[in-house]
Structure formats: C-alpha cells, structure tokens
C-alpha cells in the first residue's frame, strides 16, 4: 500500500502557509479586474527588485502558458527554437509551442539535459537558407528536466553565442528557485546578469497554489506581451489572487527558503542510497534519479509514489518539495535499502 509523502513531483505538494495567508489577506473587498489592482503592482515591483529595473513581469496560470507566450514574443512565423530533446517545451507540453505559435522546435540530444555552445552552433547551418526554418531562439530549462543546473557562466556562454548570431535566449524557469538556491546566488545572477532575454518563473512547484510569471528582460519585447497573454488565454480576471502568490514567494526570499529545503532533502536522500544504487544524474536540485532493477521498481511502487523516468534502463525520478521532511526521506531510504538487501 502506498503511504507517506509523495516523491512523484513537487507539483504534488500543498501550498506554503505564507502563500495561503497572502491569498486570504487579498480576499478582502473588491478590486478592479485584469491586474489593475495594488497587489499586481506590488508583484511587478517585487520582480523588478529581484531581476532589475528593466524587468517586466506578467502573472500567468501555468508554466506552459508562460513558456509559449514568452517564446511568441521573440519569434516570426518562419523561426525555430533550439532546445534539448528533454526540454519541457519539446516533450511535456503536448506540442503547445508548435500548435499555438506554429514554430519548429530544433531538438538536440543531450546526456544531461544541458545545451552547450557547440550544440547551438551545430544548429546554425541553415541560417539564411530560405528552405529551412530559421533558428531564432535558444531555450534552456533551469534546472533541467534531469535535475542538473546551469551555472551563471554556462548561461552567459549560451547567451553570448546566441546573441552573436542574432538569436535570443529563453529560460524555462519552472525550478529557477532551486537552481539559485543550489548555486547560492541571486535569481538575477542566473538570468539578467547572464544575458537571458525572456524567462518563465515558476511558483507552483515551490509553494504556490497556482501561479507562474512571464518575465521580460529585454524591453523591446514588452509591447506585445499584454496582447499575447490575452490571446493565449493567460489573463486572469481576478489577477490579485495570482499576483499575491508570486509577491509572497519573492518577499524575504521565501522562494529561496522553500527551494533550499527541497534541495537539502534531495541531497539527504541521495546520500542515504548512494552506496547501494547508481544515480543516473548528479544531484544538483530537488530531484534524484536512481537506477533500480525491474523487481525493485515494482516493489517500491507498492509503497511509494514516484515517476518512472526510463523503464528500459530502470531509472526512476524522486522529487522532494518544500514540505518534505527528514522523516519522509528516511522512510524512503529505509525501503530502498531493504530492496537492495
């Protein structure tokens, strides 16, 4: 019987009490709809404080919407997006970018979910060729779907090669908070200062009820954002309840507190099983990818909730969250060790 804390996804976690309290506090009286309220202005101020004065932030319902809208700001109808094959926009959004934007995704195989400058350069041979989609955006995930993170220098190197060839850099920041917490740096260091042009900022995986943001760091793209958000069905009428969640996460670095705890629980888990199980990827955020035998995988699934990353090779994914406790982790470690015995 499945019991205890889910390790299937950080989306399985509840809402952080401070975020819930912020929603309740905003639920007093009336407020003008569609973002013309003080809570949305406070959110915009909070993003400028975190990412720089040039940053524009737009609250949205989900990460897929923020990614698609962000990409749409930078693309023409004949443009393409260079991304890892494992990227969320490529494999987990049901073809949303292709369907909504009509763009072509130029997917690159990687071992650890990370693009390198040479991967980008390898996709630029068709520049100027009218018979081919034109590479225009490089999209990376921070952290990657493999749980690995880009350092600030690695992001900057990708930005440099992209900008040198007339391309833009997009970041899917669903777990940007985990990356910054792991690297011990600011959100700005991994984005604005590293040359990112547009990003999505994840809140739902880090303690929000349901709130993401599109953050524009290149002001020239801002003019179309309001219209694309409405057209993309991401404009909330009662915006204050979305915006206030993001402000709560950005206030007093609650985002860092939540992400750092989730990361610490992942490291505790990895340390507890490293001597018995091979880990497919290094642990650099809140995800652990051990390799299990088929028998162990089946037996563990009877007791814990997790996701199967690659069944043929026995790789599973275990994800921790802001509310995962040491006892939760230790119970899982005990069961894993028993399977290995």
Rosetta blueprint (number, residue, H / E / L):
1 X L
2 X L
3 X L
4 X L
5 X L
6 X L
7 X L
8 X L
9 X L
10 X H
11 X H
12 X H
13 X L
14 X L
15 X L
16 X L
17 X H
18 X H
19 X H
20 X H
21 X H
22 X H
23 X H
24 X H
25 X H
26 X H
27 X L
28 X L
29 X L
30 X L
31 X L
32 X L
33 X L
34 X L
35 X L
36 X L
37 X L
38 X H
39 X H
40 X H
41 X H
42 X H
43 X H
44 X H
45 X H
46 X H
47 X H
48 X H
49 X H
50 X H
51 X H
52 X L
53 X L
54 X L
55 X L
56 X E
57 X E
58 X E
59 X E
60 X E
61 X L
62 X L
63 X H
64 X H
65 X H
66 X H
67 X H
68 X H
69 X H
70 X H
71 X H
72 X H
73 X L
74 X L
75 X L
76 X L
77 X L
78 X L
79 X E
80 X E
81 X E
82 X E
83 X E
84 X E
85 X L
86 X L
87 X L
88 X H
89 X H
90 X H
91 X H
92 X L
93 X L
94 X L
95 X L
96 X H
97 X H
98 X H
99 X H
100 X H
101 X H
102 X L
103 X L
104 X E
105 X E
106 X E
107 X E
108 X E
109 X L
110 X L
111 X L
112 X L
113 X L
114 X L
115 X L
116 X L
117 X H
118 X H
119 X H
120 X H
121 X H
122 X L
123 X L
124 X L
125 X L
126 X L
127 X L
128 X L
129 X L
130 X L
131 X L
132 X L
133 X L
134 X E
135 X E
136 X E
137 X E
138 X E
139 X E
140 X E
141 X E
142 X L
143 X L
144 X L
145 X L
146 X L
147 X L
148 X L
149 X L
150 X L
151 X L
152 X H
153 X H
154 X H
155 X H
156 X H
157 X H
158 X H
159 X H
160 X H
161 X H
162 X H
163 X H
164 X H
165 X L
166 X L
167 X L
168 X E
169 X E
170 X E
171 X E
172 X E
173 X E
174 X L
175 X L
176 X H
177 X H
178 X H
179 X H
180 X H
181 X H
182 X H
183 X H
184 X L
185 X L
186 X L
187 X L
188 X H
189 X H
190 X H
191 X L
192 X H
193 X H
194 X H
195 X L
196 X L
197 X L
198 X E
199 X E
200 X E
201 X E
202 X E
203 X L
204 X H
205 X H
206 X H
207 X L
208 X L
209 X L
210 X L
211 X L
212 X E
213 X E
214 X E
215 X E
216 X E
217 X L
218 X L
219 X H
220 X H
221 X H
222 X H
223 X H
224 X H
225 X H
226 X H
227 X H
228 X H
229 X H
230 X H
231 X H
232 X L
233 X L
234 X L
235 X L
236 X L
237 X L
238 X L
239 X L
240 X H
241 X H
242 X H
243 X H
244 X H
245 X H
246 X H
247 X H
248 X H
249 X H
250 X H
251 X H
252 X H
253 X H
254 X H
255 X H
256 X H
257 X H
258 X H
259 X H
260 X H
261 X H
262 X H
263 X H
264 X H
265 X H
266 X H
267 X H
268 X H
269 X H
270 X H
271 X H
272 X H
273 X H
274 X L
275 X L
276 X L
277 X L
278 X L
279 X E
280 X L
281 X L
282 X L
283 X L
284 X L
285 X L
286 X L
287 X E
288 X E
289 X L
290 X E
291 X E
292 X L
293 X L
294 X H
295 X H
296 X H
297 X H
298 X H
299 X H
300 X H
301 X H
302 X L
303 X L
304 X L
305 X L
306 X L
307 X E
308 X E
309 X E
310 X E
311 X H
312 X H
313 X H
314 X L
315 X E
316 X E
317 X E
318 X E
319 X E
320 X L
321 X L
322 X L
323 X L
324 X L
325 X L
326 X H
327 X H
328 X H
329 X H
330 X H
331 X H
332 X H
333 X H
334 X H
335 X H
336 X H
337 X H
338 X H
339 X H
340 X H
341 X L
